[in-house]
Amino acid sequence: MKNTIQIGPSDTINAFLLFFIIHTAQIGIGIQGFQRIIYQDAKHDAWIPVLLAGLATHIIAIFMIKTLEIYGSNDLYGIHQDVFGKWIGNFFNIIYIIYCSAAFLAVLRNYIEVVQTWVFPDLNTWFLTATLLLIVMYTFTGGLRVIVGVSFFSFVLSIWLFPMLAYPMKSIESRSLLPFLEANLGGILKGVKSMTFTVIGFEILYVIYPFVKDKENTKKHVHLALFVTTLIYLAVMLVTLTYFSGEQLTKTIWATLSLFSIVKLPFVERFEYIVVCFWMLIILPNLCLFLWATFRGTRRLVKVSATKFVWGFSFIMFIISIAFKTRPQINTFNNYYGQVAFYIVFVYPIILYVLAVAKKKFKSRKEQKE
């Protein structure tokens, strides 16, 4: 195969770490307020789109892994060049680079908005943006293993947040889930599509797969990560549906953070302040992984060092980030990004797999004739 990546043993990672990478890439900004959007589509059946979206991630992951197995030591950018040729392949690579950059921006700008809304309303956007970018740059320059380490600690250190959902469960009303199947099929499917912004991130597998040492164990760790993510989203959705009324939920932008605001501890008055600040550790793997994927794609197009790239990339993200001034602007960006992400993450992998298999068979027949 063309354009394979030569990776030294010191740069590889064990397959079990994919669990932490995939899971932390999925959990980030979306979980803070996905309930309201899904409820608008599927009403009290909003938990069904969550399950179906989780199932869809497993199906798409199968196509991704099968495509990557054809090439072994090649990432998505190299596969593009092999399937489509140099020029068209690079065109698709540019699209994917833009997609990863947009994902980075979405995570960065949405988190800044949450911080300004919940904790520091008077803090300037430029200051928060610069602070976050410096932390991401420092992590990125440590290399892939450092980024993977951040993913691991992000998962381990944030486990304590999940049991906190027990507080709102004291006031839930299980009858709020009734009636079942209130929404029609169209509403449920629309809800599944609306889950795109929340569940994406696992496509990072396309870029990180060549760095996995024991590739034969990739499937089980990837699917386990997707399964755990789906369970968490389902639990959060069920608690939300049974705690808030429908009218309350349609007016609550960040329902998950609102659930945390219910938590009252003897030594902390506003528990959600801690959660919002701690959330930086949760989004850090998101930012680092999308930045790293963007860098890997850019290196396929131009020769640039990691240091020069991260400075240039961060400067562009800084300018774009401070250009967003209002909530409607950020929301519009999220909507457009979610729609594009649906086709890139949930549709394109199937097409790419079919093309990769066809290319492989064509090459095989050509070699047999020769």
C-alpha positions as a printed NumPy array, in Angstrom:
array([[  0.   ,   0.   ,   0.   ],
       [  1.109,   3.562,  -0.687],
       [  1.878,   6.218,   1.9  ],
       [  2.102,   3.886,   4.874],
       [  3.28 ,   5.392,   8.14 ],
       [  6.582,   4.226,   9.601],
       [  6.157,   4.162,  13.38 ],
       [  8.863,   3.261,  15.863],
       [  8.107,   1.016,  18.863],
       [  8.47 ,   3.995,  21.218],
       [  5.619,   5.809,  19.461],
       [  3.062,   3.017,  19.633],
       [  0.351,   2.58 ,  22.257],
       [ -1.401,  -0.484,  23.638],
       [ -4.865,  -1.248,  22.307],
       [ -6.539,  -1.054,  25.735],
       [ -5.755,   2.67 ,  25.79 ],
       [ -8.207,   3.061,  22.904],
       [-10.954,   2.68 ,  25.503],
       [ -9.878,   5.911,  27.212],
       [ -9.128,   7.712,  23.94 ],
       [-12.466,   6.941,  22.288],
       [-14.523,   7.527,  25.425],
       [-12.916,  10.852,  26.353],
       [-13.107,  12.001,  22.73 ],
       [-16.887,  11.495,  22.854],
       [-17.59 ,  12.999,  26.278],
       [-17.106,  16.743,  26.241],
       [-19.301,  19.685,  25.429],
       [-22.315,  17.851,  23.99 ],
       [-23.274,  16.069,  27.217],
       [-23.76 ,  19.395,  28.986],
       [-26.986,  20.19 ,  27.172],
       [-28.007,  17.561,  24.616],
       [-31.277,  16.701,  26.442],
       [-33.208,  19.807,  25.366],
       [-32.378,  19.34 ,  21.684],
       [-33.361,  15.663,  21.641],
       [-36.529,  16.369,  23.639],
       [-37.65 ,  18.91 ,  21.032],
       [-37.571,  16.115,  18.437],
       [-38.722,  13.042,  20.366],
       [-40.479,  14.422,  23.498],
       [-40.726,  11.808,  26.285],
       [-39.192,   9.191,  24.005],
       [-35.92 ,  11.149,  23.906],
       [-34.116,   8.205,  25.48 ],
       [-34.81 ,   6.098,  22.355],
       [-32.718,   8.302,  20.002],
       [-29.886,   8.096,  22.551],
       [-29.94 ,   4.299,  22.34 ],
       [-30.224,   4.294,  18.555],
       [-27.389,   6.825,  18.196],
       [-25.24 ,   4.605,  20.411],
       [-26.071,   1.619,  18.198],
       [-25.164,   3.672,  15.134],
       [-21.726,   4.462,  16.568],
       [-21.053,   0.71 ,  16.928],
       [-22.086,   0.059,  13.316],
       [-19.964,   2.898,  11.955],
       [-17.008,   1.788,  14.096],
       [-17.221,  -1.628,  12.408],
       [-16.917,   0.008,   8.985],
       [-14.036,   2.174,  10.186],
       [-12.088,  -0.759,  11.61 ],
       [-12.677,  -2.912,   8.515],
       [-11.405,  -0.083,   6.306],
       [ -8.333,   0.432,   8.489],
       [ -7.612,  -3.317,   8.574],
       [ -7.315,  -3.316,   4.783],
       [ -4.444,  -0.84 ,   5.047],
       [ -2.829,  -1.919,   8.327],
       [ -0.358,   0.885,   8.966],
       [ -2.088,   3.757,   7.269],
       [ -4.396,   6.456,   8.545],
       [ -7.374,   8.11 ,   6.879],
       [ -5.192,  10.65 ,   5.096],
       [ -3.078,   7.918,   3.487],
       [ -6.186,   5.891,   2.617],
       [ -7.633,   8.912,   0.81 ],
       [ -4.477,   9.221,  -1.285],
       [ -4.526,   5.508,  -2.111],
       [ -8.23 ,   5.272,  -2.977],
       [ -8.674,   8.584,  -4.809],
       [ -5.146,   9.348,  -5.996],
       [ -2.889,  12.189,  -4.889],
       [ -4.885,  15.283,  -5.911],
       [ -8.434,  14.17 ,  -5.147],
       [ -7.179,  12.376,  -2.052],
       [ -5.559,  15.565,  -0.796],
       [ -8.81 ,  17.419,  -1.494],
       [-10.627,  15.018,   0.862],
       [ -7.764,  15.384,   3.326],
       [ -8.263,  19.158,   3.374],
       [-11.971,  18.65 ,   4.067],
       [-11.136,  16.368,   6.987],
       [ -8.551,  18.82 ,   8.306],
       [-11.18 ,  21.586,   8.227],
       [-13.628,  19.261,   9.965],
       [-11.162,  18.501,  12.782],
       [-10.35 ,  22.202,  13.126],
       [-14.073,  23.02 ,  13.344],
       [-14.474,  20.32 ,  16.012],
       [-11.643,  21.915,  17.993],
       [-13.263,  25.339,  17.682],
       [-16.698,  24.024,  18.691],
       [-15.336,  22.466,  21.889],
       [-13.206,  25.499,  22.717],
       [-15.873,  28.169,  22.143],
       [-18.737,  26.274,  23.769],
       [-16.73 ,  25.653,  26.928],
       [-15.741,  29.308,  27.135],
       [-19.404,  30.267,  26.871],
       [-20.281,  27.873,  29.696],
       [-17.559,  29.346,  31.919],
       [-18.733,  32.889,  31.193],
       [-22.377,  32.004,  31.81 ],
       [-22.013,  29.949,  34.968],
       [-18.879,  31.139,  36.763],
       [-17.121,  34.238,  35.404],
       [-19.583,  36.438,  33.458],
       [-17.184,  39.399,  33.354],
       [-14.108,  37.509,  32.212],
       [-13.029,  38.391,  28.665],
       [-13.269,  35.792,  25.905],
       [ -9.728,  36.496,  24.732],
       [ -8.293,  35.735,  28.169],
       [-10.105,  32.403,  28.5  ],
       [ -9.255,  31.469,  24.912],
       [ -5.564,  32.273,  25.348],
       [ -5.399,  30.377,  28.652],
       [ -6.988,  27.246,  27.225],
       [ -4.887,  27.372,  24.067],
       [ -1.665,  27.609,  26.084],
       [ -2.648,  24.522,  28.104],
       [ -3.514,  22.612,  24.911],
       [ -0.28 ,  23.701,  23.211],
       [  1.78 ,  22.52 ,  26.178],
       [  0.052,  19.123,  26.121],
       [  0.301,  18.775,  22.346],
       [  4.044,  19.406,  22.241],
       [  4.514,  16.435,  24.586],
       [  3.486,  14.094,  21.781],
       [  0.84 ,  11.423,  21.312],
       [  1.727,   9.497,  24.455],
       [  1.209,  12.578,  26.605],
       [ -2.17 ,  13.196,  24.933],
       [ -3.151,   9.586,  25.586],
       [ -2.039,  10.005,  29.199],
       [ -4.272,  13.061,  29.516],
       [ -7.18 ,  10.996,  28.151],
       [ -6.51 ,   8.303,  30.757],
       [ -6.391,  10.709,  33.698],
       [ -9.372,  12.646,  32.374],
       [-11.436,   9.45 ,  32.56 ],
       [-10.13 ,   8.288,  35.943],
       [-10.366,  11.671,  37.667],
       [-13.882,  12.418,  36.389],
       [-15.497,   9.136,  37.487],
       [-16.683,  10.764,  40.739],
       [-19.023,  13.062,  38.794],
       [-21.325,  10.245,  37.667],
       [-22.554,   9.187,  41.168],
       [-23.555,  12.814,  41.757],
       [-26.6  ,  12.126,  39.581],
       [-27.994,  10.344,  42.653],
       [-28.9  ,  13.765,  44.134],
       [-31.531,  14.724,  41.529],
       [-32.76 ,  11.117,  41.533],
       [-34.261,  11.799,  44.984],
       [-36.812,  14.036,  43.294],
       [-37.501,  12.212,  40.061],
       [-40.937,  11.2  ,  38.862],
       [-40.799,   7.97 ,  36.848],
       [-44.25 ,   8.618,  35.359],
       [-42.662,  11.462,  33.4  ],
       [-41.396,   8.837,  30.961],
       [-44.975,   8.069,  29.955],
       [-46.542,   7.763,  27.485],
       [-44.155,   5.487,  25.577],
       [-43.816,   6.026,  21.852],
       [-45.319,   9.492,  22.071],
       [-43.163,  10.608,  19.158],
       [-43.572,   9.249,  15.652],
       [-40.813,   7.529,  13.713],
       [-39.804,  10.776,  12.01 ],
       [-39.328,  12.527,  15.355],
       [-37.22 ,   9.69 ,  16.736],
       [-35.013,   9.574,  13.64 ],
       [-34.625,  13.339,  13.78 ],
       [-33.569,  12.934,  17.405],
       [-30.975,  10.359,  16.381],
       [-29.541,  12.812,  13.872],
       [-29.543,  15.553,  16.512],
       [-27.38 ,  13.299,  18.698],
       [-24.546,  13.672,  16.172],
       [-22.951,  16.654,  17.899],
       [-23.   ,  14.737,  21.191],
       [-21.607,  11.337,  20.2  ],
       [-18.95 ,  12.257,  17.644],
       [-15.277,  12.032,  18.528],
       [-14.806,   8.303,  17.975],
       [-13.763,   9.069,  14.366],
       [-10.349,   9.873,  15.865],
       [ -9.836,   6.123,  15.404],
       [ -9.176,   6.822,  11.711],
       [ -5.997,   8.714,  12.631],
       [ -4.77 ,   6.904,  15.71 ],
       [ -5.187,   3.302,  14.49 ],
       [ -1.698,   3.011,  12.879],
       [ -0.151,   3.829,  16.275],
       [ -1.836,   0.89 ,  18.014],
       [  0.625,  -1.891,  18.837],
       [ -1.693,  -4.903,  19.205],
       [ -4.232,  -4.101,  16.494],
       [ -6.006,  -7.446,  16.897],
       [ -7.462,  -6.121,  20.19 ],
       [ -8.758,  -2.881,  18.697],
       [-12.371,  -3.976,  18.219],
       [-13.211,  -4.937,  21.778],
       [-11.719,  -1.805,  23.334],
       [-13.348,   0.531,  20.818],
       [-16.773,  -1.081,  21.224],
       [-16.42 ,  -1.146,  25.01 ],
       [-15.713,   2.596,  24.979],
       [-18.744,   3.251,  22.751],
       [-20.916,   1.067,  25.001],
       [-19.874,   2.899,  28.18 ],
       [-20.446,   6.266,  26.509],
       [-23.947,   5.223,  25.439],
       [-24.764,   4.006,  28.961],
       [-23.712,   7.351,  30.438],
       [-25.744,   9.354,  27.9  ],
       [-28.755,   7.104,  28.491],
       [-28.518,   7.462,  32.276],
       [-28.192,  11.246,  32.049],
       [-31.15 ,  11.438,  29.666],
       [-33.391,   9.249,  31.862],
       [-32.586,  11.283,  34.984],
       [-33.246,  14.509,  33.071],
       [-36.591,  13.333,  31.655],
       [-37.792,  12.221,  35.066],
       [-36.574,  15.318,  36.921],
       [-37.597,  18.177,  34.626],
       [-41.045,  18.735,  33.214],
       [-41.279,  19.081,  29.449],
       [-41.776,  22.836,  29.695],
       [-38.785,  23.219,  32.03 ],
       [-36.57 ,  21.127,  29.797],
       [-37.318,  23.167,  26.663],
       [-36.085,  26.26 ,  28.533],
       [-32.953,  24.649,  30.01 ],
       [-29.928,  25.016,  27.731],
       [-27.428,  23.097,  29.881],
       [-29.611,  20.483,  31.562],
       [-26.715,  18.376,  32.853],
       [-25.098,  21.342,  34.574],
       [-28.513,  22.27 ,  35.98 ],
       [-28.727,  18.787,  37.49 ],
       [-25.365,  19.34 ,  39.183],
       [-26.615,  22.652,  40.595],
       [-29.06 ,  20.625,  42.689],
       [-26.212,  18.981,  44.585],
       [-25.824,  20.558,  48.017],
       [-22.847,  19.757,  50.226],
       [-22.213,  21.074,  53.745],
       [-18.954,  22.701,  52.708],
       [-19.877,  23.873,  49.167],
       [-22.759,  26.239,  48.382],
       [-22.514,  26.219,  44.564],
       [-21.381,  22.769,  43.534],
       [-21.855,  23.557,  39.834],
       [-18.957,  26.036,  40.059],
       [-16.644,  23.137,  40.83 ],
       [-18.13 ,  21.054,  38.029],
       [-17.761,  23.771,  35.39 ],
       [-14.137,  24.427,  36.346],
       [-13.381,  20.71 ,  36.553],
       [-14.935,  20.255,  33.102],
       [-11.766,  21.719,  31.607],
       [-10.079,  18.396,  32.37 ],
       [-12.888,  16.616,  30.494],
       [-12.624,  18.731,  27.337],
       [ -8.811,  18.757,  27.313],
       [ -8.572,  15.327,  25.549],
       [-11.151,  16.551,  22.993],
       [ -9.047,  19.572,  22.126],
       [ -5.718,  17.731,  22.096],
       [ -6.978,  14.816,  19.976],
       [ -8.629,  17.034,  17.345],
       [ -5.527,  19.237,  17.255],
       [ -3.329,  16.182,  16.812],
       [ -5.583,  14.818,  14.024],
       [ -5.402,  18.182,  12.27 ],
       [ -1.614,  18.154,  12.55 ],
       [ -1.355,  14.626,  11.135],
       [ -3.418,  15.673,   8.125],
       [ -1.493,  18.879,   7.571],
       [  1.802,  16.957,   7.639],
       [  0.469,  14.938,   4.673],
       [  0.137,  18.139,   2.669],
       [  3.09 ,  20.279,   3.747],
       [  6.262,  19.717,   5.704],
       [  5.85 ,  21.624,   8.924],
       [  7.227,  21.061,  12.404],
       [  4.861,  20.424,  15.301],
       [  5.96 ,  23.621,  17.046],
       [  5.351,  25.884,  14.047],
       [  2.036,  24.173,  13.335],
       [  0.642,  24.474,  16.852],
       [  1.509,  28.17 ,  17.05 ],
       [ -0.076,  28.926,  13.678],
       [ -3.138,  26.799,  14.408],
       [ -3.63 ,  28.328,  17.853],
       [ -3.383,  31.853,  16.466],
       [ -6.112,  31.119,  13.894],
       [ -8.333,  29.507,  16.545],
       [ -7.771,  32.493,  18.841],
       [ -8.91 ,  34.973,  16.174],
       [-11.989,  32.942,  15.211],
       [-12.918,  32.254,  18.836],
       [-13.009,  35.901,  19.88 ],
       [-15.024,  36.711,  16.727],
       [-18.009,  34.885,  18.262],
       [-19.837,  37.421,  20.397],
       [-23.308,  36.052,  21.148],
       [-25.065,  32.809,  22.047],
       [-27.068,  32.742,  18.748],
       [-23.806,  32.933,  16.781],
       [-22.339,  29.987,  18.677],
       [-25.601,  28.059,  18.375],
       [-25.708,  28.642,  14.604],
       [-22.138,  27.374,  14.298],
       [-23.013,  24.296,  16.371],
       [-26.012,  23.545,  14.141],
       [-24.04 ,  23.812,  10.892],
       [-21.151,  21.834,  12.345],
       [-23.523,  19.1  ,  13.592],
       [-25.131,  18.751,  10.164],
       [-21.782,  18.451,   8.387],
       [-20.455,  16.091,  11.064],
       [-23.405,  13.752,  10.51 ],
       [-22.394,  13.093,   6.9  ],
       [-18.648,  12.953,   7.636],
       [-18.917,  10.648,  10.658],
       [-22.01 ,   8.535,   9.948],
       [-22.323,   8.4  ,   6.14 ],
       [-18.857,   8.804,   4.676],
       [-17.203,   5.798,   6.454],
       [-19.63 ,   3.422,   4.707],
       [-18.857,   4.931,   1.295],
       [-15.118,   4.869,   1.977],
       [-15.249,   1.215,   3.012],
       [-17.046,   0.23 ,  -0.203],
       [-14.497,   2.151,  -2.286],
       [-11.547,   0.666,  -0.372],
       [-12.839,  -2.879,  -0.889],
       [-13.461,  -2.192,  -4.596],
       [ -9.945,  -0.76 ,  -4.964],
       [ -8.46 ,  -3.792,  -3.221],
       [-10.319,  -6.247,  -5.521],
       [ -9.346,  -4.249,  -8.589],
       [ -5.68 ,  -4.351,  -7.6  ],
       [ -5.884,  -8.046,  -6.813],
       [ -7.347,  -8.913, -10.237],
       [ -4.79 ,  -6.714, -11.971],
       [ -1.924,  -8.463, -10.185],
       [ -3.355, -11.907, -11.086],
       [ -3.486, -10.977, -14.795],
       [  0.103,  -9.769, -14.663]])
